[in-house]
Amino acid sequence: MCYLCFISKRLAGREEEGQRTHNFFNAATLTFQDFNLHDDLRAGVDAMNYKQATPIQEQAIPLILDGKDLIACAQTGTGKTAAFLIPLLDRIAHANHDHTSTLVLVPTRELAKQIDDQVEGFSYFVSATSIAIYGGGKGDEWDKQRRALETGADIIIATPGRLLAHMQLGYVNFDKLDYLVLDEADKMLDMGFSDDILKIVKILPTKRQTLLFSATMPPKIRSFADRILQQPEEIRLSVSKPAAGIDQQVYLAKDHQKLPLLEHLMGQMDVKSMVLFTSRKSEVNAIVRALAKRGYQAKGISSDLEQEEREIVLREFKNKQLQIIVATDVLSRGIDVDNITHVVNFDVPRDAEDYVHRIGRTARASTTGTAITFVNEADMNKLGRIEKLIERKLDRLSVTEELGLGPAPVAGVRDEPGPFSRSRDGRGRPGAGSDRRAGGRGRDGRRSGGERSPRLEASVSNESAVSATPEANPTVDATTPNEQRTRKRNNRRRGQRPAGEPTAAHATEAGADATVEGAANRPEGSTKPRRKKRRRGPRPEGATVPAPSTTEANAA
């Protein structure tokens, strides 16, 4: 009865979202009543307030019910989880399995818990059992997972590494497995789980139904699917495109300008619930402290936290006890938190696909939201890749100077390359093809301000004094000073000496002249300067005299 109270409270918050979903996906014409689901499952779906099917659900559910292997690609927040859970639960309800029939592999523990919660809600009247298997918990979590695996559950949701660790101990039995689901497959491959997945698949029954769901479809996903799926059907909907309801804003800001700029923007907007993403977990606590000093209720979440601590932070955020949650990409996929109004990319993510997943936390279903991205000098190229992926040019806003924070980075130019940056010449220094920087030289040898360096200016002046044109003086090279230096350097590498430099013979004659000139200044009768005799102290009593070397004996 307590769980029914929990479901009722949860569904009260989903009622309005369900209505918005119906309006947003008006292109879909099917409802869940049209799928001819098991009566007990339909009761659970109604209790979860799922009425209108989304496009991915409308196309995937009939194919899964027909037993087809499937590759489904759709953007974040379109209902992919329900698209495979509902038909699989229908098969379980009709078959009344007495063994583990379904294995769902996911990249993160948060996604595993979320799917486990959804199974519990959908299958409340079906009485299907499930267990989430993931690492990072306390010691008793392992024992709890081991007992559940030994006893058996209808559906197991697991991260690949943790499940493989249990399987290697010999008490996991998948001999009768009927369904395998890879959720967020692209993320699992990016995280390096491909080998673990293949080891798991190798011991599964070959006669099974395999479903692969992903938010993106890079070539590696397709080649991976060819190895584990058999004649799959394919669904592709809005690949890597952010939801239409997201207002994407890009602000040019240096690292030290980001926090005061964020504070200014939050003062201009109605921020009810915000997720701030950073690519480095070492920065999470620093950003949380900076926000707390400014009076905001914020907490951080990263892989460094224990699972229990992460669950507490997520629960407080879902219950609106926290205004801001600072997180790494561990929250960028599959985390279902309603009514997130703002997403902030404190830095540009490394992969363009991660940008889509980050901002996909807001404007879910038909809601609207704001995504703010801060871009510094080093992130300009990453922003270009994002624009290429989403096929849209984003306006770059520069307001730091107006706010008294100093000038913003210039779009397309890196002001200060880092110590490990490499330019086009591949040697870690500005090359001939690199952008002009303060104090650097461009293709014509001039500084970024258009003036030549003092050394180069003097060189050009001396050459001009000899002759202004090659016709007037044939020995003057018509090439630019940069080209001349480059040619001389290349000639030295090939063993050639540039014109005008003394040859070995000239050097010998010059050395001979110097010898004659030095001899004229020596005393008469001397052939070379006398070496000053080194004075030594008295030899200790009893010490032996070393024998003279061959050279010294010959000299004597």
C-alpha positions in Angstrom: 0.0 0.0 0.0 2.9 2.4 0.7 4.3 1.8 -2.8 0.9 2.6 -4.3 1.0 5.9 -2.4 4.4 6.6 -3.8 3.1 5.8 -7.3 0.1 8.1 -6.9 2.3 10.9 -5.7 4.7 10.4 -8.6 2.0 10.2 -11.2 0.5 13.5 -10.0 3.6 15.2 -11.2 3.5 13.4 -14.5 0.0 14.2 -15.4 0.8 17.6 -16.8 3.9 16.2 -18.6 1.8 13.5 -20.2 -0.6 16.1 -21.6 2.4 18.1 -23.0 3.7 14.9 -24.5 0.5 14.4 -26.3 0.6 17.8 -27.8 4.2 17.7 -28.8 4.1 14.3 -30.5 0.9 15.1 -32.4 2.4 13.4 -35.4 2.0 10.1 -33.6 -1.5 8.6 -33.9 -1.2 5.5 -31.8 -2.1 5.2 -28.2 -0.9 2.4 -25.9 -4.4 1.0 -26.1 -3.8 0.3 -29.8 -0.9 -2.1 -29.1 -3.0 -4.9 -27.7 -0.9 -5.3 -24.6 -1.5 -7.7 -21.7 -4.3 -6.4 -19.4 -2.1 -6.3 -16.4 0.6 -4.4 -18.3 -1.9 -1.9 -19.7 -3.0 -1.2 -16.2 0.6 -0.4 -15.2 1.1 1.8 -18.3 -2.1 3.7 -17.5 -1.0 4.1 -13.9 2.3 5.7 -15.1 0.1 8.1 -17.1 1.5 7.0 -20.5 -1.3 7.7 -23.0 0.0 8.8 -26.4 3.0 6.9 -28.0 6.0 8.9 -29.1 7.3 8.3 -32.6 10.1 6.0 -31.5 7.6 4.0 -29.4 5.0 3.9 -32.2 7.6 2.4 -34.6 9.6 0.2 -32.2 6.9 -1.5 -30.1 5.3 -3.4 -33.0 8.7 -4.6 -34.3 9.7 -5.8 -30.9 6.4 -7.6 -30.4 7.0 -9.4 -33.7 10.4 -10.7 -32.4 12.6 -8.7 -34.8 16.1 -7.6 -34.0 16.2 -3.8 -34.0 18.6 -0.8 -34.3 16.8 2.3 -33.0 18.3 5.7 -33.1 16.5 8.7 -31.6 17.5 11.8 -29.7 17.5 12.1 -26.0 14.2 12.5 -24.2 12.0 10.8 -26.9 11.0 7.8 -24.7 13.4 5.1 -25.9 13.4 3.3 -22.5 9.6 2.8 -22.6 9.9 1.8 -26.3 11.7 -1.5 -25.3 10.5 -2.0 -21.7 6.8 -2.1 -22.6 6.9 -4.8 -25.3 9.4 -6.9 -23.4 7.2 -6.8 -20.3 4.3 -7.8 -22.5 6.2 -10.9 -23.6 7.1 -11.7 -20.0 3.5 -11.3 -18.9 2.2 -13.7 -21.6 5.0 -16.3 -21.2 5.2 -16.5 -17.4 8.9 -17.2 -17.5 10.6 -19.1 -14.6 14.1 -17.9 -15.5 16.0 -14.7 -16.3 14.6 -13.7 -19.7 15.9 -10.2 -20.3 19.3 -8.6 -19.9 19.7 -4.8 -20.3 23.2 -3.4 -20.6 23.7 0.3 -19.8 26.8 2.6 -19.5 26.2 4.2 -16.0 24.8 3.2 -12.7 22.3 6.1 -12.7 20.7 4.8 -15.9 20.6 1.3 -14.5 18.7 2.5 -11.4 16.4 4.6 -13.5 15.4 1.7 -15.8 15.0 -0.5 -12.7 12.5 2.1 -11.3 10.6 2.2 -14.5 10.4 -1.6 -14.6 9.0 -1.5 -11.1 6.3 1.0 -12.1 5.3 -0.6 -15.4 5.2 -4.1 -14.0 3.5 -3.4 -10.7 0.4 -5.4 -11.8 2.5 -7.9 -13.9 4.6 -8.9 -10.9 7.8 -9.1 -13.0 11.0 -8.8 -11.0 14.2 -6.9 -11.8 17.6 -6.1 -10.3 20.1 -3.4 -11.1 23.7 -4.5 -11.1 26.4 -1.8 -10.9 29.6 -1.0 -9.2 30.7 1.8 -6.8 28.6 0.7 -3.8 29.6 -0.6 -0.4 30.6 -4.2 0.3 27.2 -5.4 1.2 25.9 -4.3 -2.3 28.0 -7.0 -3.9 26.5 -9.7 -1.7 23.0 -8.4 -2.4 23.6 -8.5 -6.1 25.1 -12.0 -5.9 22.1 -13.3 -4.0 19.7 -11.8 -6.6 21.7 -13.3 -9.5 21.7 -16.7 -7.9 18.0 -16.5 -7.1 17.1 -15.2 -10.6 15.1 -12.2 -11.8 13.0 -11.6 -14.9 15.0 -8.6 -15.9 18.6 -7.7 -15.1 19.8 -4.2 -15.8 23.6 -4.0 -15.5 26.7 -2.1 -16.4 29.0 -4.4 -18.4 32.1 -4.3 -16.2 30.2 -5.2 -13.0 28.1 -7.9 -14.6 31.2 -9.5 -16.1 32.8 -9.6 -12.7 29.8 -11.6 -11.3 29.7 -13.9 -14.4 33.4 -14.9 -14.0 32.6 -16.3 -10.5 30.3 -18.9 -12.1 26.9 -18.4 -10.4 25.2 -16.3 -13.2 23.0 -18.4 -15.5 21.9 -17.0 -18.8 21.4 -20.3 -20.5 17.7 -19.5 -21.3 18.0 -15.8 -21.9 15.5 -14.6 -24.5 16.1 -10.8 -24.9 19.3 -8.7 -24.9 19.0 -4.9 -24.9 21.9 -2.4 -25.4 20.8 1.0 -24.2 22.9 4.1 -25.0 25.1 1.8 -27.0 27.2 4.7 -28.4 28.1 5.9 -24.9 29.1 2.4 -23.9 31.5 2.1 -26.8 32.9 5.6 -26.1 33.5 4.5 -22.5 35.5 1.4 -23.7 32.9 -1.3 -22.9 33.1 -2.9 -26.3 35.3 -5.8 -25.2 33.3 -6.5 -22.1 30.1 -6.5 -24.1 31.5 -9.0 -26.6 32.6 -11.3 -23.7 29.1 -11.2 -22.3 27.5 -11.8 -25.7 29.8 -14.7 -26.4 28.3 -16.8 -23.6 24.6 -15.9 -24.3 22.3 -18.1 -26.3 22.7 -17.5 -30.0 18.9 -17.8 -30.4 17.7 -14.6 -28.8 16.2 -11.2 -29.7 18.7 -8.3 -29.6 17.8 -4.7 -29.4 20.2 -1.8 -29.8 19.1 1.7 -28.8 21.4 4.8 -29.3 21.1 8.5 -29.5 23.7 8.7 -32.3 24.7 6.4 -35.1 28.4 6.7 -35.9 30.0 4.0 -38.1 31.4 2.1 -35.2 27.9 1.5 -33.9 26.8 0.0 -37.2 29.9 -2.3 -37.4 29.4 -3.3 -33.8 25.7 -4.1 -34.5 26.6 -6.3 -37.4 28.5 -8.6 -35.0 25.7 -9.2 -32.5 22.4 -8.6 -34.4 20.8 -10.8 -37.0 19.0 -9.1 -39.9 17.9 -6.2 -37.8 15.2 -3.7 -38.6 16.3 0.0 -38.4 14.6 3.1 -37.0 16.3 6.5 -37.3 14.6 9.6 -35.9 16.2 13.1 -35.6 19.7 11.8 -35.2 21.8 14.1 -33.0 19.5 17.1 -33.2 18.6 19.0 -30.0 14.9 19.4 -29.2 13.2 22.3 -30.9 12.2 23.8 -27.6 15.8 24.5 -26.5 17.0 28.1 -26.6 20.7 27.6 -27.3 22.9 30.5 -26.2 26.7 30.7 -26.6 28.8 33.2 -24.6 32.5 33.9 -25.3 34.2 34.0 -22.0 37.6 33.3 -20.5 37.9 30.9 -17.6 38.1 33.6 -14.9 35.0 35.4 -16.4 32.7 32.4 -16.4 31.4 32.5 -12.8 30.6 36.3 -12.7 29.0 36.0 -16.1 26.9 33.1 -14.9 25.8 35.1 -11.9 24.8 38.0 -14.1 22.8 35.7 -16.4 21.0 34.0 -13.6 20.0 37.4 -12.3 18.3 38.1 -15.7 16.5 34.7 -15.9 14.0 32.8 -13.9 16.1 29.8 -12.9 14.0 27.2 -11.2 16.2 24.1 -11.8 19.6 24.1 -13.4 22.2 21.4 -14.3 25.7 22.8 -14.8 28.1 20.4 -16.6 31.8 20.5 -16.5 34.2 18.1 -18.3 36.6 17.8 -15.4 35.4 16.3 -12.1 38.3 18.1 -10.3 36.4 21.3 -10.9 33.0 20.2 -9.5 33.7 21.1 -5.8 35.3 24.4 -6.7 32.3 25.5 -8.8 29.9 24.4 -6.0 31.8 26.4 -3.4 31.9 29.5 -5.7 28.1 29.2 -6.2 27.5 28.7 -2.5 29.4 31.9 -1.7 27.0 33.7 -4.1 24.0 32.4 -2.1 22.8 29.6 -4.5 21.8 26.2 -3.2 24.1 23.9 -5.2 25.7 20.4 -4.8 28.0 18.4 -7.0 27.9 14.9 -8.3 30.7 12.9 -9.9 32.1 9.4 -10.0 34.2 10.2 -6.9 31.0 10.1 -4.7 29.7 6.9 -3.2 26.5 5.6 -4.7 24.5 6.4 -1.6 25.8 10.0 -1.7 24.9 10.4 -5.4 21.4 9.1 -4.8 20.9 11.6 -2.0 22.0 14.5 -4.2 19.7 13.3 -7.1 16.8 12.9 -4.7 17.2 16.4 -3.3 17.5 17.8 -6.9 14.4 15.9 -8.1 12.4 17.1 -5.0 13.5 20.7 -5.8 15.5 21.0 -2.6 18.4 22.0 -4.7 18.4 24.8 -7.3 21.6 23.8 -9.0 23.4 20.5 -9.5 27.0 20.6 -10.8 27.9 17.4 -12.5 30.2 15.7 -15.0 28.9 13.8 -18.1 27.8 11.0 -15.8 24.4 12.8 -15.8 24.3 13.7 -19.5 22.5 10.6 -20.5 19.4 8.8 -19.4 18.7 10.7 -16.3 15.0 11.5 -16.1 14.5 14.7 -14.0 11.4 16.6 -14.8 11.2 20.4 -15.4 14.9 21.3 -15.7 14.6 24.9 -16.9 18.3 25.6 -17.6 21.4 23.6 -18.6 24.9 25.3 -18.5 28.0 24.0 -20.2 30.7 25.5 -18.1 33.0 24.3 -20.8 32.5 22.8 -24.3 32.4 19.0 -24.2 35.0 17.1 -26.0 32.6 15.2 -28.2 29.9 17.0 -30.2 27.4 14.2 -29.4 27.9 14.9 -25.7 26.7 18.4 -26.2 23.4 17.1 -27.6 23.0 14.8 -24.6 23.9 17.5 -22.1 21.4 20.1 -23.4 18.8 17.3 -23.8 18.3 17.3 -20.0 16.0 20.3 -20.6 13.0 20.9 -22.9 12.0 17.2 -22.6 8.8 16.3 -24.4 7.1 19.6 -25.4 8.6 21.8 -22.7 11.0 24.6 -23.3 14.3 25.3 -21.8 17.5 27.3 -22.1 21.0 25.9 -22.8 24.0 28.2 -22.1 27.5 27.3 -23.3 30.6 29.2 -22.3 33.4 29.1 -24.9 37.0 30.1 -24.2 39.9 30.5 -26.7 40.7 26.7 -26.6 37.1 25.6 -27.3 36.5 27.4 -30.6 37.2 24.3 -32.7 34.9 22.1 -30.5 32.1 24.6 -31.1 32.6 24.4 -34.8 32.2 20.6 -34.7 29.0 20.9 -32.7 27.6 23.3 -35.2 28.5 20.9 -38.0 26.7 18.0 -36.1 23.5 19.9 -35.4 23.6 21.6 -38.8 23.1 25.0 -37.3 25.2 28.2 -36.8 25.0 29.4 -33.2 25.3 33.1 -32.4 28.3 34.0 -30.4 27.5 36.6 -27.7 30.2 38.8 -26.2 29.1 40.8 -23.1 32.0 40.5 -20.7 33.4 43.9 -21.6 30.1 45.6 -21.1 29.9 44.0 -17.6 33.3 45.3 -16.7 34.9 41.8 -16.8 37.4 42.6 -19.5 37.5 41.7 -23.2 36.0 38.4 -24.3 38.0 35.9 -26.5 37.9 36.7 -30.2 35.9 34.2 -32.1 38.1 32.0 -34.3 41.4 33.2 -32.7 43.3 31.6 -29.8 44.9 34.5 -27.8 47.2 32.5 -25.7 48.1 28.9 -26.8 48.7 26.5 -23.9 52.1 25.0 -23.1 51.2 21.7 -24.9 49.4 23.3 -27.9 50.8 22.4 -31.4 50.6 24.6 -34.3 50.5 23.7 -38.0 54.3 23.3 -38.2 54.0 20.4 -35.7 56.8 21.7 -33.4 54.7 23.4 -30.7 55.4 27.0 -32.0 53.6 29.3 -34.4 54.2 28.2 -37.9 53.9 30.0 -41.2 50.3 28.9 -41.5 49.3 29.7 -37.9 47.0 32.5 -36.8 48.8 35.8 -36.0 49.2 36.3 -32.3 50.4 39.1 -30.1 54.2 39.1 -30.5 54.1 36.4 -33.2 54.9 36.7 -36.9 52.7 35.9 -39.8 53.5 34.8 -43.4 55.2 38.1 -44.3 57.4 38.2 -41.3 55.4 41.0 -39.7 54.2 41.1 -36.2 50.4 40.9 -35.4 50.1 44.7 -35.3 51.5 45.0 -38.8 55.0 46.1 -37.8 58.2 44.2 -38.4 60.3 43.1 -35.5 63.4 45.3 -34.8 65.8 42.6 -35.9 63.9 42.0 -39.2 63.6 45.8 -39.7 67.4 46.3 -39.4 68.0 43.4 -41.8 65.7 44.8 -44.4 67.3 48.3 -44.0 70.8 46.9 -44.6 69.7 45.1 -47.7 68.0 48.2 -49.0 71.2 50.2 -48.5 73.0 47.8 -50.9 70.4 47.8 -53.6 66.7 48.1 -53.8 66.3 45.8 -56.8 67.9 42.6 -58.0 68.7 44.2 -61.3 70.9 46.8 -59.7 72.9 44.2 -57.8 72.8 40.6 -59.0 74.0 39.3 -55.7 70.9 40.5 -53.9 68.3 37.8 -53.5 64.7 38.7 -54.6 63.1 36.5 -52.0 61.8 37.7 -48.7 63.9 37.5 -45.5 61.8 34.6 -44.2 62.4 32.6 -47.4 66.1 33.4 -47.3 66.5 32.1 -43.7 64.5 29.0 -44.6 66.6 28.3 -47.7 69.9 28.8 -45.7 68.6 26.4 -43.0 67.7 23.8 -45.6 71.0 24.1 -47.3 72.9 23.5 -44.1 70.9 20.4 -43.4 71.8 19.1 -46.9 75.5 20.0 -46.3 75.5 23.0 -48.7 76.8 26.4 -47.7 74.8 29.5 -48.8 76.4 31.9 -51.2 78.5 34.5 -49.5 79.6 32.4 -46.5 83.3 31.4 -46.3 84.3 27.9 -47.5 86.7 25.5 -45.7 89.6 26.8 -47.8 88.7 30.4 -46.9 88.6 29.4 -43.3 92.0 27.8 -43.5 93.6 30.9 -45.1 91.9 33.1 -42.5 93.3 30.9 -39.8 96.8 31.0 -41.3 96.6 34.8 -41.5 95.6 34.9 -37.9 98.6 32.7 -36.9 101.0 34.9 -38.7 99.6 38.0 -37.1 99.8 36.4 -33.7 103.4 35.3 -34.3 104.4 38.9 -35.0 103.5 39.9 -31.5 105.4 37.1 -29.8 109.0 37.4 -28.4 111.8 36.7 -30.8 112.8 33.1 -31.0 109.5 31.8 -29.7 107.2 29.7 -31.8 104.2 29.5 -29.6 103.0 31.1 -26.3 104.6 29.5 -23.3 102.1 27.6 -21.1 102.0 28.8 -17.6 103.4 26.1 -15.3 101.0 24.9 -12.7 102.3 25.1 -9.3 101.8 22.1 -7.0 102.2 21.8 -3.3 104.7 19.5 -1.7 104.0 15.8 -2.2 103.0 13.9 1.0 105.7 11.8 2.5 105.7 8.3 1.3 103.6 9.0 -1.8 104.7 7.3 -5.0 105.4 9.2 -8.2 103.1 8.1 -11.0 104.9 6.7 -14.1 104.9 9.1 -17.1 102.5 8.4 -19.9 103.6 7.5 -23.3 102.9 10.9 -24.6 104.9 12.6 -21.9 107.8 10.1 -22.4 107.9 10.9 -26.1 107.8 14.6 -25.4 110.8 14.2 -23.1 
